[in-house]
Amino acid sequence: MSDPNSPNRFNEEKATYAVRGEGAPDLEAGVAAIRNVLNTLPARPGVYRMHDARGDVLYVGKARALKNRVTNYTQVMRLSKRLQRMVAQTRSMTIVTTNNEAEALLLEAQLIKRYRPPYNVLLRDDKSFPFILLRQDHAFARVQLHRGARRYKGDYFGPFAGAGQVRQTLNALQKLFLLRSCTDGFFATRDRPCLLYQIRRCSAPCVGRISEEAYAELVSDSRDFLMGKKTQVQAKLGEQMQAAAENLDFELAAILRDRLKALTFIQGSQAINAEGVGDVDIFALACKQGVMGIQAFFIRGGQNWGHRSFFPAHTAEVPEDEVLSQFLMQFYEEVPPPKTIFVDRNLEEAKLLSEALAERAGHKVALGVPQRGPRRRLLQQAQRNAVEALDRRMAESTTQAKLLAEVADLFELPEPPERIEVYDNSHIQGTSALGAMIVAGPEGFQKNQYRKFNMKRAETIAGDDYGMMREMFSRRFARAQDEDPDRTQGNWPDLVLIDGGRGQLNAVKGVLEDLGIEDVCLVGVAKGPHHGRDGREVFHLMDGRELTLPVNSPVLFFLQRLRDEVHRFAIGAHRDKRSKAIGASPLDEVPGIGPARKKALLMHFGTARAVRGASLEDLRKAPGVSAAVAQQVHDYFHSR
């Protein structure tokens, strides 16, 4: 079976035609461009991309026979209004041929994720899902939360709906199997057990409190637990507890009893009874007033690993079955498909979807609608959750839209803002200084757009709020001018809130004027005359005016929530930076010095400062440090 991610898998045949004139929508020009492409199209499976006059991708589609599928776009009267608008903007096409339709479906999902075209159904929440990783690259396996590419050797269990479910399961694994969660560097430098051992969350393999064979048995039991073999694990723990009690080893029996209690608690805390279902993902779609929501349940080994709601974009005038099919292919672009997928309706392309997902996963994938039994009850529960989540979403959207309209009236914006950026600084007497930006819009906080700014410029004095604001805005908007000068990618703010008063506002205003930007609305948010104790804020406008709102104003609560969120993000990022700085050592930067040699040097000299000032002769006397390493350490510090 060919690798679906291989760069040499597809043959790309470009058939691009330049169209003279302006890029305004023109139905006749669009049809003419498509007809020009038809002359070169084969009757083979493949993927086509439609481009506008700028070359941006409007739509990505797949076809069993390219020529037949693309011909449909020239029959304008049979197209929906949405597709007519797309054809009117089309000026060129790019064609990619594939070996079969399943490959075309896989490539279509890849290209939609890459280009995010405005006429394709889009999965908005495309952040990576968390997994539990049981690593196998160490004698004593480590269990940890993992996101992203699978770079490490080990067993991956997931996906989980969110990090909360992962942490809950990790806590259970620590209580049940006493597996270590520390890094290899921390593990290597321990000379006594840490707190987790004292509270019975770890078996302390770092200091030899458990043998390698006994720890390997715990790892095996944890793997069985994550694969759904809870009954076997429970029986084994019960037998071990009974044996310990018979041998009058009551301390061990008490430990095993506590582990059994933890297992029983986990089994009873499952919100969804999925016993006997195995590995399955369940999807149900709800639609109201043209808005669609999809509810996903993740079941692995009969255990509920959480659920999540999705609200795809660009679903207007698109049939529900097509939305769900497009969603599934984009969802499994990054998440490995299980052997069974349940949906709440019969999909026209179910067989093709199964074939494409099986090619991606490397095993057979069954896609269907359960009709009876516990599987049917799970699907019905997903359907109920989909409807309830959609109702909540629509209610929140209505409230959010009203608030944004009132914000537009307050700050005299031409229309409700689609993108609000909020900025703040964080430091302690100038140390670990950084700036932070959060983004909000009609659908709430857009956390994948949050940014941190480490202060890099020599002229920025640590602790100077005005200087930090100037550097942050200079870098942010200079980059925006370079990457999106025409402001067509949706990354330019309609409203900018600055945590600070008139001074911060003037500093930022001067930066934007130097960049030639005069049409971005800036507002400074400062504490009121009583330093915010009365719940009031003062809003400083660019023309010198100051506004205050009643303490019970919903708009005030909304703007305070934005300000509080940027505070939270800035302080959290500052703490992370400060923690790294506290734990850092000058020895960490010396090439070739690992944890063992670092420990030997510190044990011999006492401090990193003493190592830095030591002579070459003294370095050579340190135990475990060769002459070559001593020379390397000496040269590193004294050449500086």
TITOR-780129 format. One record per residue (C-alpha): x, y, z negated. Coordinates in steps of 0.1 Angstrom, whole numbers. Last residue first. Layout:
+-------+-------+-------+
!     u !     v !     w !
+-------+-------+-------+
!     X !     Y !     Z !
...
+-------+-------+-------+
***
This chain:
+-------+-------+-------+
!     u !     v !     w !
+-------+-------+-------+
!   341 !   346 !  -269 !
!   372 !   325 !  -260 !
!   375 !   318 !  -297 !
!   341 !   302 !  -301 !
!   341 !   279 !  -271 !
!   378 !   272 !  -271 !
!   377 !   259 !  -307 !
!   347 !   237 !  -301 !
!   363 !   222 !  -269 !
!   397 !   217 !  -286 !
!   380 !   199 !  -315 !
!   361 !   178 !  -290 !
!   393 !   168 !  -272 !
!   411 !   160 !  -305 !
!   383 !   138 !  -316 !
!   357 !   147 !  -342 !
!   343 !   118 !  -363 !
!   359 !   131 !  -395 !
!   370 !   167 !  -394 !
!   408 !   169 !  -394 !
!   410 !   180 !  -357 !
!   388 !   211 !  -365 !
!   413 !   222 !  -392 !
!   442 !   221 !  -367 !
!   422 !   241 !  -341 !
!   415 !   268 !  -367 !
!   381 !   272 !  -383 !
!   362 !   305 !  -379 !
!   333 !   290 !  -359 !
!   331 !   260 !  -381 !
!   330 !   282 !  -412 !
!   301 !   302 !  -397 !
!   283 !   269 !  -389 !
!   283 !   261 !  -426 !
!   297 !   234 !  -449 !
!   330 !   227 !  -432 !
!   330 !   188 !  -434 !
!   292 !   181 !  -436 !
!   286 !   208 !  -409 !
!   311 !   193 !  -386 !
!   299 !   157 !  -390 !
!   262 !   168 !  -386 !
!   271 !   186 !  -353 !
!   290 !   156 !  -342 !
!   260 !   133 !  -348 !
!   234 !   157 !  -334 !
!   252 !   163 !  -301 !
!   281 !   186 !  -293 !
!   291 !   182 !  -256 !
!   286 !   219 !  -247 !
!   285 !   242 !  -277 !
!   252 !   260 !  -278 !
!   236 !   240 !  -306 !
!   267 !   247 !  -327 !
!   256 !   283 !  -331 !
!   225 !   270 !  -350 !
!   188 !   275 !  -343 !
!   162 !   265 !  -368 !
!   154 !   301 !  -378 !
!   154 !   313 !  -341 !
!   130 !   285 !  -331 !
!   107 !   294 !  -360 !
!   109 !   331 !  -350 !
!    99 !   324 !  -314 !
!    70 !   302 !  -325 !
!    59 !   328 !  -350 !
!    60 !   355 !  -324 !
!    39 !   334 !  -300 !
!    13 !   329 !  -327 !
!    13 !   366 !  -336 !
!     8 !   376 !  -300 !
!   -20 !   350 !  -294 !
!   -39 !   359 !  -325 !
!   -36 !   396 !  -320 !
!   -47 !   392 !  -284 !
!   -77 !   373 !  -296 !
!   -85 !   399 !  -323 !
!   -85 !   427 !  -297 !
!  -109 !   408 !  -275 !
!  -132 !   400 !  -304 !
!  -131 !   437 !  -314 !
!  -142 !   445 !  -279 !
!  -172 !   421 !  -282 !
!  -181 !   433 !  -317 !
!  -181 !   469 !  -305 !
!  -202 !   460 !  -275 !
!  -227 !   443 !  -299 !
!  -230 !   476 !  -318 !
!  -236 !   471 !  -356 !
!  -208 !   494 !  -367 !
!  -220 !   521 !  -343 !
!  -195 !   530 !  -316 !
!  -166 !   554 !  -315 !
!  -151 !   573 !  -285 !
!  -121 !   595 !  -281 !
!  -116 !   618 !  -251 !
!   -81 !   626 !  -237 !
!   -88 !   619 !  -200 !
!   -72 !   585 !  -202 !
!   -96 !   573 !  -229 !
!   -88 !   565 !  -266 !
!  -113 !   541 !  -282 !
!  -115 !   545 !  -320 !
!  -125 !   514 !  -340 !
!  -150 !   510 !  -368 !
!  -154 !   481 !  -392 !
!  -153 !   503 !  -423 !
!  -119 !   489 !  -433 !
!  -105 !   497 !  -399 !
!   -78 !   520 !  -411 !
!  -103 !   543 !  -428 !
!  -100 !   569 !  -400 !
!  -106 !   542 !  -373 !
!   -82 !   516 !  -361 !
!   -69 !   520 !  -325 !
!   -80 !   506 !  -292 !
!   -63 !   524 !  -262 !
!   -82 !   523 !  -229 !
!   -67 !   522 !  -194 !
!   -88 !   520 !  -162 !
!   -66 !   511 !  -133 !
!   -70 !   536 !  -104 !
!   -38 !   556 !  -106 !
!   -10 !   532 !   -97 !
!    20 !   549 !   -80 !
!    46 !   529 !   -99 !
!    57 !   560 !  -118 !
!    20 !   567 !  -126 !
!    17 !   532 !  -140 !
!    46 !   537 !  -164 !
!    34 !   571 !  -175 !
!    -1 !   557 !  -184 !
!    16 !   530 !  -205 !
!    34 !   555 !  -226 !
!     4 !   577 !  -228 !
!   -18 !   548 !  -241 !
!     8 !   537 !  -266 !
!    10 !   572 !  -281 !
!   -28 !   578 !  -280 !
!   -36 !   548 !  -301 !
!   -27 !   511 !  -301 !
!   -38 !   477 !  -290 !
!   -41 !   484 !  -253 !
!   -72 !   475 !  -233 !
!   -69 !   473 !  -195 !
!  -101 !   472 !  -173 !
!  -106 !   462 !  -137 !
!   -75 !   441 !  -138 !
!   -56 !   429 !  -107 !
!   -52 !   391 !  -104 !
!   -83 !   385 !   -82 !
!   -62 !   374 !   -51 !
!   -73 !   403 !   -28 !
!   -55 !   432 !   -45 !
!   -38 !   444 !   -13 !
!    -4 !   445 !   -29 !
!    -7 !   410 !   -43 !
!    27 !   395 !   -50 !
!    50 !   426 !   -50 !
!    24 !   450 !   -65 !
!    15 !   425 !   -91 !
!    52 !   421 !  -100 !
!    56 !   458 !  -105 !
!    24 !   457 !  -125 !
!    35 !   432 !  -151 !
!    72 !   442 !  -153 !
!    65 !   479 !  -158 !
!    36 !   471 !  -182 !
!    57 !   450 !  -205 !
!    87 !   473 !  -204 !
!    66 !   504 !  -212 !
!    47 !   486 !  -240 !
!    80 !   475 !  -256 !
!    93 !   511 !  -254 !
!    62 !   524 !  -271 !
!    63 !   498 !  -298 !
!    99 !   504 !  -306 !
!   108 !   474 !  -328 !
!   137 !   463 !  -307 !
!   149 !   491 !  -286 !
!   141 !   487 !  -249 !
!   169 !   503 !  -229 !
!   188 !   470 !  -226 !
!   159 !   453 !  -209 !
!   149 !   418 !  -218 !
!   120 !   419 !  -242 !
!   103 !   386 !  -241 !
!    69 !   389 !  -224 !
!    42 !   363 !  -231 !
!    13 !   357 !  -207 !
!   -23 !   344 !  -208 !
!   -38 !   335 !  -174 !
!   -44 !   298 !  -183 !
!   -63 !   310 !  -213 !
!   -91 !   327 !  -193 !
!  -113 !   339 !  -222 !
!  -150 !   342 !  -214 !
!  -168 !   333 !  -182 !
!  -175 !   369 !  -171 !
!  -139 !   379 !  -177 !
!  -111 !   377 !  -203 !
!   -73 !   378 !  -200 !
!   -47 !   379 !  -227 !
!   -13 !   397 !  -226 !
!    15 !   394 !  -252 !
!    47 !   413 !  -259 !
!    77 !   400 !  -277 !
!   101 !   409 !  -306 !
!   119 !   381 !  -324 !
!   134 !   407 !  -347 !
!   125 !   445 !  -345 !
!   115 !   449 !  -381 !
!    92 !   419 !  -378 !
!    78 !   417 !  -342 !
!    45 !   415 !  -323 !
!    33 !   436 !  -294 !
!    -3 !   438 !  -279 !
!   -20 !   439 !  -245 !
!   -56 !   431 !  -233 !
!   -65 !   424 !  -197 !
!  -101 !   425 !  -185 !
!  -110 !   408 !  -152 !
!  -144 !   408 !  -136 !
!  -154 !   442 !  -150 !
!  -190 !   453 !  -147 !
!  -194 !   479 !  -119 !
!  -182 !   515 !  -111 !
!  -165 !   518 !  -146 !
!  -176 !   546 !  -168 !
!  -159 !   533 !  -200 !
!  -192 !   529 !  -219 !
!  -213 !   520 !  -189 !
!  -189 !   493 !  -177 !
!  -187 !   479 !  -213 !
!  -225 !   478 !  -213 !
!  -225 !   458 !  -180 !
!  -198 !   435 !  -195 !
!  -221 !   429 !  -226 !
!  -251 !   420 !  -204 !
!  -231 !   396 !  -183 !
!  -217 !   379 !  -214 !
!  -252 !   375 !  -229 !
!  -265 !   360 !  -196 !
!  -234 !   338 !  -193 !
!  -238 !   325 !  -228 !
!  -274 !   315 !  -222 !
!  -264 !   298 !  -189 !
!  -236 !   279 !  -205 !
!  -257 !   268 !  -234 !
!  -284 !   255 !  -211 !
!  -257 !   238 !  -190 !
!  -243 !   221 !  -220 !
!  -277 !   208 !  -230 !
!  -284 !   194 !  -196 !
!  -251 !   177 !  -193 !
!  -254 !   163 !  -229 !
!  -287 !   147 !  -220 !
!  -272 !   132 !  -188 !
!  -242 !   119 !  -208 !
!  -265 !   102 !  -233 !
!  -284 !    86 !  -204 !
!  -251 !    73 !  -190 !
!  -242 !    58 !  -223 !
!  -276 !    41 !  -226 !
!  -272 !    26 !  -191 !
!  -238 !    12 !  -201 !
!  -253 !    -2 !  -233 !
!  -278 !   -23 !  -213 !
!  -294 !   -16 !  -180 !
!  -291 !     0 !  -145 !
!  -255 !    13 !  -144 !
!  -248 !    36 !  -114 !
!  -217 !    28 !   -94 !
!  -180 !    33 !   -87 !
!  -157 !     3 !   -91 !
!  -119 !    11 !   -88 !
!   -96 !   -17 !   -77 !
!   -59 !   -11 !   -86 !
!   -30 !    10 !   -74 !
!   -46 !    42 !   -88 !
!   -44 !    64 !   -56 !
!   -54 !    36 !   -32 !
!   -82 !    26 !   -56 !
!   -94 !    62 !   -58 !
!   -96 !    64 !   -19 !
!  -114 !    30 !   -16 !
!  -139 !    39 !   -44 !
!  -145 !    73 !   -29 !
!  -151 !    57 !     5 !
!  -176 !    32 !   -10 !
!  -194 !    60 !   -29 !
!  -197 !    83 !     1 !
!  -235 !    87 !     0 !
!  -235 !    89 !   -37 !
!  -261 !    70 !   -58 !
!  -268 !    90 !   -89 !
!  -258 !    93 !  -126 !
!  -222 !    83 !  -122 !
!  -202 !    55 !  -138 !
!  -165 !    49 !  -131 !
!  -148 !    16 !  -136 !
!  -112 !     5 !  -132 !
!   -99 !    37 !  -147 !
!   -87 !    66 !  -125 !
!   -53 !    82 !  -133 !
!   -59 !   120 !  -140 !
!   -41 !   144 !  -117 !
!   -60 !   143 !   -84 !
!   -87 !   124 !  -103 !
!  -106 !   155 !  -111 !
!  -103 !   168 !   -75 !
!  -117 !   136 !   -60 !
!  -145 !   134 !   -86 !
!  -155 !   171 !   -82 !
!  -158 !   168 !   -44 !
!  -181 !   138 !   -48 !
!  -202 !   155 !   -75 !
!  -206 !   186 !   -54 !
!  -215 !   166 !   -23 !
!  -242 !   147 !   -43 !
!  -256 !   180 !   -56 !
!  -260 !   195 !   -21 !
!  -241 !   228 !   -15 !
!  -261 !   260 !   -10 !
!  -243 !   277 !   -39 !
!  -216 !   254 !   -55 !
!  -187 !   277 !   -52 !
!  -173 !   270 !   -87 !
!  -176 !   238 !  -107 !
!  -188 !   239 !  -143 !
!  -172 !   212 !  -164 !
!  -182 !   199 !  -198 !
!  -159 !   176 !  -218 !
!  -162 !   144 !  -237 !
!  -140 !   125 !  -262 !
!  -119 !    95 !  -265 !
!  -148 !    71 !  -274 !
!  -134 !    37 !  -280 !
!  -145 !     6 !  -261 !
!  -109 !     0 !  -248 !
!  -110 !    35 !  -233 !
!  -141 !    56 !  -229 !
!  -140 !    91 !  -215 !
!  -173 !   109 !  -212 !
!  -177 !   136 !  -186 !
!  -206 !   162 !  -183 !
!  -210 !   181 !  -151 !
!  -227 !   215 !  -148 !
!  -244 !   231 !  -118 !
!  -259 !   266 !  -114 !
!  -284 !   270 !   -86 !
!  -313 !   278 !  -109 !
!  -307 !   247 !  -130 !
!  -285 !   217 !  -121 !
!  -273 !   188 !  -142 !
!  -246 !   163 !  -132 !
!  -236 !   132 !  -152 !
!  -202 !   115 !  -152 !
!  -190 !    85 !  -171 !
!  -154 !    73 !  -172 !
!  -148 !    36 !  -181 !
!  -123 !    14 !  -198 !
!  -139 !   -14 !  -218 !
!  -177 !   -13 !  -224 !
!  -177 !   -39 !  -253 !
!  -182 !   -13 !  -280 !
!  -191 !    21 !  -266 !
!  -211 !    35 !  -296 !
!  -207 !    72 !  -292 !
!  -199 !    96 !  -321 !
!  -171 !    72 !  -333 !
!  -166 !    80 !  -369 !
!  -174 !    45 !  -382 !
!  -146 !    28 !  -363 !
!  -122 !    55 !  -375 !
!  -133 !    51 !  -411 !
!  -129 !    13 !  -410 !
!   -94 !    17 !  -397 !
!   -85 !    42 !  -424 !
!  -100 !    18 !  -450 !
!   -79 !   -10 !  -437 !
!   -47 !    11 !  -440 !
!   -56 !    19 !  -476 !
!   -61 !   -18 !  -483 !
!   -27 !   -25 !  -467 !
!   -10 !     0 !  -490 !
!   -29 !   -15 !  -520 !
!   -18 !   -50 !  -511 !
!    18 !   -38 !  -509 !
!    16 !   -24 !  -544 !
!    -2 !   -55 !  -556 !
!    25 !   -79 !  -547 !
!    10 !  -107 !  -569 !
!    17 !  -133 !  -541 !
!   -20 !  -139 !  -538 !
!   -26 !  -102 !  -534 !
!     0 !   -99 !  -507 !
!   -15 !  -128 !  -488 !
!   -50 !  -113 !  -490 !
!   -36 !   -79 !  -477 !
!   -18 !   -96 !  -448 !
!   -49 !  -115 !  -438 !
!   -70 !   -84 !  -439 !
!   -44 !   -65 !  -418 !
!   -45 !   -92 !  -392 !
!   -83 !   -93 !  -391 !
!   -85 !   -55 !  -386 !
!   -59 !   -56 !  -358 !
!   -77 !   -84 !  -341 !
!  -110 !   -65 !  -344 !
!   -95 !   -32 !  -331 !
!   -83 !   -46 !  -298 !
!   -93 !   -15 !  -279 !
!   -61 !    -8 !  -260 !
!   -51 !    19 !  -285 !
!   -54 !    -7 !  -313 !
!   -34 !   -33 !  -294 !
!    -6 !    -7 !  -288 !
!    -7 !     2 !  -325 !
!    -3 !   -35 !  -334 !
!    27 !   -38 !  -311 !
!    43 !    -7 !  -326 !
!    38 !   -21 !  -361 !
!    55 !   -54 !  -349 !
!    84 !   -34 !  -335 !
!    88 !   -17 !  -369 !
!    91 !   -51 !  -386 !
!   117 !   -62 !  -360 !
!   137 !   -29 !  -364 !
!   138 !   -32 !  -401 !
!   120 !    -8 !  -424 !
!   133 !    16 !  -451 !
!   164 !    20 !  -429 !
!   169 !    57 !  -432 !
!   154 !    68 !  -399 !
!   129 !    39 !  -400 !
!   110 !    59 !  -426 !
!    77 !    39 !  -426 !
!    56 !    70 !  -419 !
!    23 !    84 !  -430 !
!    24 !    71 !  -466 !
!    24 !   105 !  -483 !
!    61 !   101 !  -494 !
!    71 !    88 !  -459 !
!    55 !   119 !  -443 !
!    75 !   141 !  -467 !
!   108 !   131 !  -452 !
!   129 !   101 !  -461 !
!   166 !   106 !  -469 !
!   198 !   110 !  -448 !
!   181 !   123 !  -417 !
!   202 !   136 !  -388 !
!   193 !   111 !  -361 !
!   155 !   113 !  -366 !
!   155 !   151 !  -363 !
!   173 !   148 !  -330 !
!   151 !   120 !  -318 !
!   120 !   140 !  -325 !
!    96 !   132 !  -353 !
!    63 !   112 !  -349 !
!    73 !    80 !  -367 !
!    48 !    52 !  -368 !
!    32 !    43 !  -402 !
!     8 !    18 !  -385 !
!   -26 !    27 !  -400 !
!   -21 !    61 !  -415 !
!     2 !    74 !  -388 !
!   -20 !    59 !  -361 !
!   -51 !    75 !  -376 !
!   -33 !   109 !  -376 !
!   -24 !   104 !  -340 !
!   -60 !    96 !  -332 !
!   -72 !   128 !  -348 !
!   -44 !   147 !  -331 !
!   -54 !   133 !  -297 !
!   -91 !   141 !  -302 !
!   -82 !   177 !  -311 !
!   -59 !   180 !  -281 !
!   -89 !   177 !  -258 !
!  -110 !   153 !  -237 !
!   -85 !   125 !  -240 !
!   -71 !   109 !  -209 !
!   -58 !    86 !  -221 !
!   -31 !    62 !  -233 !
!     4 !    64 !  -218 !
!    28 !    35 !  -226 !
!    66 !    43 !  -224 !
!    94 !    55 !  -203 !
!    94 !    93 !  -202 !
!    89 !   116 !  -173 !
!    52 !   112 !  -169 !
!    43 !   146 !  -156 !
!    21 !   169 !  -177 !
!     8 !   166 !  -212 !
!    19 !   144 !  -241 !
!     9 !   140 !  -277 !
!    33 !   118 !  -296 !
!    42 !    83 !  -309 !
!    79 !    74 !  -313 !
!    93 !    40 !  -308 !
!   122 !    29 !  -331 !
!   149 !    14 !  -308 !
!   144 !    44 !  -285 !
!   133 !    48 !  -249 !
!   100 !    30 !  -254 !
!    77 !    60 !  -261 !
!    41 !    56 !  -272 !
!    25 !    85 !  -254 !
!   -10 !    97 !  -263 !
!   -25 !   117 !  -235 !
!   -36 !   153 !  -231 !
!   -55 !   165 !  -199 !
!   -38 !   190 !  -176 !
!   -56 !   222 !  -169 !
!   -80 !   221 !  -139 !
!  -110 !   237 !  -155 !
!  -124 !   254 !  -124 !
!  -130 !   223 !  -103 !
!  -137 !   240 !   -70 !
!  -164 !   233 !   -43 !
!  -149 !   246 !   -11 !
!  -159 !   279 !     6 !
!  -135 !   302 !   -13 !
!  -104 !   280 !    -7 !
!   -84 !   268 !   -38 !
!   -51 !   265 !   -17 !
!   -32 !   238 !   -36 !
!   -62 !   220 !   -54 !
!   -81 !   220 !   -21 !
!   -51 !   207 !    -3 !
!   -46 !   178 !   -27 !
!   -83 !   169 !   -26 !
!   -84 !   169 !    12 !
!   -53 !   147 !    13 !
!   -70 !   120 !    -8 !
!  -101 !   122 !    14 !
!   -81 !   120 !    46 !
!   -62 !    89 !    32 !
!   -96 !    73 !    26 !
!  -107 !    82 !    62 !
!   -78 !    63 !    78 !
!   -43 !    67 !    92 !
!   -42 !   105 !    88 !
!   -42 !   135 !   112 !
!   -36 !   170 !    99 !
!   -52 !   200 !   118 !
!   -47 !   237 !   111 !
!   -74 !   261 !   123 !
!   -76 !   297 !   134 !
!   -98 !   328 !   134 !
!  -126 !   318 !   110 !
!  -145 !   347 !    93 !
!  -177 !   342 !   112 !
!  -174 !   304 !   108 !
!  -174 !   309 !    70 !
!  -204 !   331 !    70 !
!  -222 !   306 !    92 !
!  -213 !   279 !    67 !
!  -230 !   297 !    39 !
!  -260 !   305 !    59 !
!  -265 !   268 !    67 !
!  -254 !   255 !   101 !
!  -278 !   241 !   127 !
!  -281 !   275 !   145 !
!  -243 !   277 !   148 !
!  -236 !   246 !   168 !
!  -199 !   254 !   171 !
!  -192 !   241 !   136 !
!  -206 !   207 !   145 !
!  -177 !   202 !   170 !
!  -153 !   201 !   140 !
!  -168 !   168 !   129 !
!  -169 !   151 !   162 !
!  -133 !   160 !   171 !
!  -119 !   151 !   137 !
!  -134 !   116 !   136 !
!  -137 !   102 !   101 !
!  -135 !   138 !    89 !
!  -120 !   158 !    60 !
!  -126 !   195 !    51 !
!  -106 !   224 !    37 !
!  -121 !   259 !    38 !
!  -112 !   295 !    40 !
!   -74 !   292 !    39 !
!   -56 !   326 !    42 !
!   -40 !   333 !    76 !
!   -49 !   370 !    75 !
!   -74 !   367 !   103 !
!   -92 !   339 !    84 !
!   -81 !   302 !    83 !
!  -100 !   270 !    85 !
!   -82 !   238 !    74 !
!   -88 !   204 !    90 !
!   -82 !   169 !    75 !
!   -79 !   137 !    94 !
!   -95 !   106 !   109 !
!   -91 !   102 !   147 !
!  -111 !   114 !   177 !
!   -82 !   136 !   187 !
!   -84 !   174 !   188 !
!   -66 !   194 !   214 !
!   -95 !   210 !   233 !
!  -115 !   214 !   201 !
!   -90 !   240 !   188 !
!  -101 !   265 !   215 !
!  -137 !   258 !   205 !
!  -130 !   267 !   169 !
!  -115 !   301 !   179 !
!  -145 !   308 !   202 !
!  -169 !   300 !   173 !
!  -151 !   324 !   150 !
!  -150 !   352 !   176 !
!  -188 !   347 !   183 !
!  -196 !   348 !   146 !
!  -176 !   380 !   139 !
!  -166 !   387 !   103 !
!  -141 !   417 !   101 !
!  -105 !   407 !   106 !
!   -97 !   434 !   132 !
!   -87 !   427 !   167 !
!   -67 !   400 !   184 !
!   -71 !   363 !   176 !
!   -40 !   343 !   171 !
!   -44 !   305 !   177 !
!   -32 !   277 !   155 !
!   -33 !   241 !   165 !
!    -9 !   225 !   140 !
!    -4 !   188 !   141 !
!     6 !   174 !   107 !
!    14 !   137 !   104 !
!     8 !   125 !    69 !
!    28 !   101 !    47 !
!    61 !   117 !    49 !
!    57 !   137 !    17 !
!    47 !   106 !    -3 !
!    19 !   113 !   -28 !
!    -6 !    87 !   -16 !
!    22 !    60 !   -16 !
!    15 !    34 !    10 !
!     0 !     0 !     0 !
+-------+-------+-------+
***
